[in-house]
Amino acid sequence: MPSQLKSETTRINGAKSRGPKTAEGREKSSRNSVTHGLTGPNIVVLECENQDDFWAVHAEPMEIHQPATPAEKDLVEQMVSGVGSTTLQPQPKATKTKSAKRT
């Protein structure tokens, strides 16, 4: 159970927080819970991804499939997001590990 002092300190610090003040801060804050962006209503290019590469990968399927309805556009964007998440992010290298002998 937290001490009275700790509870009071937490309350005081919480009262100071007012959230982001600038438009840039609000934009960044709005993405706090985004982990991959695959299920959201908008396309999200993560900070670890290169935006130019992402949009280049996005443009080609749009030109090929030429979606005529919003549903078709959503399907192409889902396809692009799935491909983009595997091709644009650096892939971890496989490493060999020594297996420990159990005794």
C-alpha positions in Angstrom: 0.0 0.0 0.0 1.5 3.4 -1.0 2.5 5.8 1.7 0.5 9.0 2.3 3.5 11.1 1.1 3.8 9.1 -2.1 0.1 9.4 -2.8 0.2 13.1 -2.2 3.3 13.6 -4.4 1.6 11.7 -7.2 -1.5 13.8 -6.9 0.5 17.1 -7.0 2.5 15.9 -10.0 -0.6 14.8 -11.8 -2.2 18.2 -11.3 0.7 19.8 -13.1 0.3 17.8 -16.3 -1.8 19.6 -18.9 -0.8 17.7 -22.0 1.0 18.9 -25.2 0.8 22.6 -26.0 2.0 22.7 -29.6 0.4 21.2 -32.8 3.5 19.1 -33.2 3.3 17.8 -29.7 -0.4 17.0 -30.0 0.2 15.1 -33.3 3.0 13.1 -31.6 0.8 12.5 -28.6 -2.1 11.3 -30.7 0.2 8.3 -31.8 1.2 7.2 -28.3 -0.7 4.0 -28.5 0.1 3.1 -32.1 2.3 0.1 -32.3 1.9 -0.9 -36.0 -0.9 1.1 -37.5 -2.4 -1.9 -39.4 -5.8 -1.7 -37.9 -6.4 2.0 -37.8 -8.6 4.1 -40.1 -5.6 6.0 -41.5 -2.3 4.9 -43.0 0.4 5.4 -40.4 4.1 5.6 -41.4 6.0 4.7 -38.3 9.1 6.7 -37.2 11.3 3.6 -37.9 10.1 3.5 -41.5 11.3 5.7 -44.4 8.3 7.8 -45.6 9.6 8.1 -49.2 10.1 4.3 -49.5 6.6 3.7 -47.9 4.8 6.0 -50.4 6.8 4.5 -53.3 5.7 1.0 -52.3 2.1 2.4 -51.8 1.9 4.1 -55.2 2.7 1.2 -57.5 -0.2 -1.1 -56.4 -2.6 1.9 -56.5 -1.6 2.4 -60.2 -1.8 -1.3 -61.0 -5.2 -2.0 -59.4 -6.8 1.4 -59.8 -9.4 1.0 -57.1 -12.7 2.5 -58.1 -14.6 2.3 -54.8 -13.6 3.1 -51.2 -13.8 -0.6 -50.4 -11.4 -1.5 -53.2 -9.0 1.3 -52.0 -9.2 -0.1 -48.5 -8.2 -3.6 -49.8 -5.3 -2.2 -51.8 -4.1 -0.2 -48.7 -4.4 -3.3 -46.5 -2.3 -5.2 -49.0 0.3 -2.4 -49.2 0.4 -2.1 -45.4 1.1 -5.8 -45.0 3.8 -5.8 -47.7 5.3 -2.5 -46.3 5.6 -3.8 -42.8 7.8 -6.7 -44.0 9.8 -5.0 -46.7 10.5 -1.5 -45.3 11.6 -2.3 -41.8 15.1 -3.7 -41.2 14.9 -7.4 -40.7 16.8 -8.9 -37.7 19.7 -11.1 -38.6 19.6 -14.7 -37.5 22.2 -15.4 -34.8 23.4 -18.7 -33.6 23.2 -19.4 -29.9 24.9 -22.0 -27.9 22.5 -24.4 -26.3 23.1 -25.1 -22.7 23.3 -28.6 -21.5 20.8 -29.5 -18.8 22.1 -31.4 -15.9 
